[in-house]
Amino acid sequence: MEQLPEQKDDAALRVAADRIGAMIQEMYALGANDAEIPESQRLLARMEAGEIPPDDAVSQVARFLERKQDYH
């Protein structure tokens, strides 16, 4: 059975929210957090409010995480 467009959107939001949540947890584990976690949480909230697309939010949070990993 094919999903309706809004069901696909909901699924994309859930997947993106899960990915962002996992990246935030990894940032907590790395420690020495400054603005990365609050900014990631703001991006998650903006995504959930429909202000930015899920792919953009995931990409931005991934960049925060990559910078932290490069630093450590």
ABEGO torsion letter per residue (X at the ends): XBBBAAAAAAAAAAAAAAAAAAAAAAAAAAEGBBAAAAAAAAAAAAAAAGABBAAAAAAAAAAAAAAAAAAX
